[in-house]
Amino acid sequence: MILLIGLPPPARTRYSSIMTDTISKERRSWNMSRIRSKDTAPEIAVRSMLHRAGYRFRLHVKDLPGKPDIVLPKYKTVIFVHGCFWHRHKGCKYATTPSTHKKYWLKKFDRNTANDKKHQRELKMLGWKVVTIWVCQLRFPGATFRRIRNFLDQQTRS
C-alpha cells in the first residue's frame, strides 16, 4: 500500500459534481429563451382541430385567471394545452424528473401544479368550465377532438 501525503486533491473534471452544466450560461439562457409559453405546436394543433370543426374562440385572454390557451366564450369553456413534463401529467412517461438538481425541479413542478389548480379553481368560481388537453393525448388527435366535442355538446344541452 502506498500512502501519498501532501499531494493536492485531484483536479475537478468537467463532469464532476461541481460543474452544473456542459454549456455556457449564455448558451443555456439562449436555449431556455426558445421554449415558448404560447403558440406552441400542440396548442396550434388543438386550435386547428377546433377551427376546422367551425368552433370560434379567443386566445390567451389576459382577463381570465391563468390566461387560458383557448377560450370558447359561447360555451363558457376554457382549454389549457399542458405539456406533460412541465405540468406533471400523472402516470405519463413524459412527466420525468431530471436526475440533477432534483430539489430545484421538484420545487418548480410543485409551483406549476399549484398554479394550475389555483387557476382552475378561480375559473370555476367565475362560472367557466375547464378542459385540460395533455400533449401526449395529441398522439391520437381524433380521440382528443371527440373528447372536446363531446364536452362542448354537453355544455349546449345543459
C-alpha positions in Angstrom: 0.0 0.0 0.0 1.3 3.4 -0.9 0.3 6.4 1.1 0.6 9.7 -0.6 0.9 12.6 1.8 0.9 16.2 1.0 -0.4 15.9 -2.6 -3.2 18.3 -3.7 -6.7 16.8 -4.2 -7.3 15.7 -7.8 -8.4 18.4 -10.2 -12.1 18.6 -10.8 -13.0 17.4 -14.3 -15.7 18.9 -16.4 -18.0 16.0 -15.4 -17.6 16.4 -11.7 -20.4 17.2 -9.4 -19.3 20.9 -9.1 -20.0 21.6 -12.7 -23.7 22.2 -13.2 -23.8 22.4 -17.0 -21.8 21.4 -20.0 -22.6 24.6 -21.9 -22.1 28.3 -21.1 -24.6 30.3 -19.1 -25.2 32.5 -22.2 -25.9 29.5 -24.4 -28.2 27.9 -21.7 -30.1 31.2 -21.4 -30.5 31.4 -25.2 -31.8 27.7 -25.3 -34.3 28.4 -22.5 -35.5 31.6 -24.2 -36.6 29.5 -27.1 -39.1 27.5 -25.0 -42.4 29.1 -25.8 -45.2 29.6 -23.5 -47.9 30.3 -26.1 -48.4 29.4 -29.8 -46.7 26.1 -29.3 -47.1 23.3 -31.8 -49.5 21.3 -29.6 -51.6 24.4 -28.9 -51.8 25.2 -32.6 -52.8 21.6 -33.3 -55.8 21.9 -30.9 -56.8 25.3 -32.4 -56.6 23.9 -35.9 -59.0 21.0 -34.9 -61.4 23.4 -33.4 -61.3 25.9 -36.2 -61.8 23.1 -38.9 -64.9 22.0 -37.0 -66.3 25.5 -37.0 -65.7 26.5 -33.4 -64.8 30.1 -32.8 -62.5 31.0 -29.9 -60.2 33.6 -28.4 -56.6 33.1 -27.4 -54.8 33.8 -24.2 -57.4 36.0 -22.6 -55.5 38.1 -20.1 -58.6 39.0 -18.1 -59.1 35.3 -17.1 -57.0 33.5 -14.4 -54.1 31.6 -15.9 -54.5 33.2 -19.3 -56.1 30.1 -20.8 -54.7 28.9 -24.2 -58.1 28.7 -25.8 -61.3 30.4 -24.7 -64.7 29.5 -26.2 -67.0 32.2 -24.8 -70.1 30.8 -26.4 -69.7 27.6 -24.3 -68.2 29.4 -21.3 -65.3 26.9 -21.6 -61.5 27.3 -21.5 -59.0 24.9 -22.8 -55.5 24.5 -21.4 -52.9 22.6 -23.5 -50.4 21.4 -21.0 -47.0 19.8 -21.5 -46.7 16.6 -19.6 -43.2 17.4 -18.4 -43.9 21.0 -17.1 -47.3 20.4 -15.7 -46.7 16.8 -14.3 -49.3 14.7 -16.1 -49.9 11.8 -13.6 -48.9 8.4 -14.9 -47.4 9.8 -18.1 -44.0 8.6 -19.3 -43.1 12.1 -20.3 -43.5 13.5 -16.8 -40.0 12.6 -15.8 -37.9 14.4 -13.2 -34.3 15.3 -14.2 -31.8 13.5 -12.1 -29.6 16.5 -11.5 -30.8 19.5 -9.3 -33.8 17.5 -8.1 -34.6 19.9 -5.4 -34.9 22.8 -7.9 -37.0 20.8 -10.3 -39.4 19.5 -7.7 -39.9 23.0 -6.3 -40.6 24.2 -9.8 -43.0 21.4 -10.6 -44.8 22.0 -7.3 -45.2 25.6 -8.1 -46.5 24.9 -11.6 -49.1 22.4 -10.4 -50.2 24.6 -7.6 -50.7 27.5 -10.0 -52.7 25.2 -12.4 -55.0 24.1 -9.5 -55.4 27.7 -8.4 -56.3 29.0 -11.8 -58.8 26.1 -12.4 -60.5 26.8 -9.1 -60.7 30.6 -9.9 -62.1 29.9 -13.3 -64.7 27.5 -11.9 -65.7 30.1 -9.3 -66.3 32.5 -12.2 -68.6 30.0 -13.9 -66.1 28.7 -16.6 -65.8 25.0 -17.5 -62.1 23.9 -17.8 -60.7 21.3 -20.2 -57.1 20.2 -20.0 -55.5 18.6 -23.0 -52.2 16.9 -22.4 -49.6 16.9 -25.2 -49.3 13.1 -25.0 -53.0 12.9 -25.9 -52.4 14.6 -29.2 -50.8 11.4 -30.5 -54.4 10.4 -31.1 -55.9 13.7 -32.5 -59.3 12.1 -33.4 -59.9 10.8 -29.9 -58.8 14.2 -28.5 -61.1 16.1 -30.7 -64.0 13.8 -29.9 -63.4 14.3 -26.2 -63.5 18.1 -26.7 -66.6 18.0 -29.0 -68.5 15.7 -26.6 -67.7 18.1 -23.7 -68.9 21.1 -25.7 -72.0 19.3 -26.8 -72.8 18.6 -23.1 -72.4 22.3 -22.4 -75.0 23.2 -25.1 -77.5 20.7 -23.7 -77.3 21.9 -20.1 
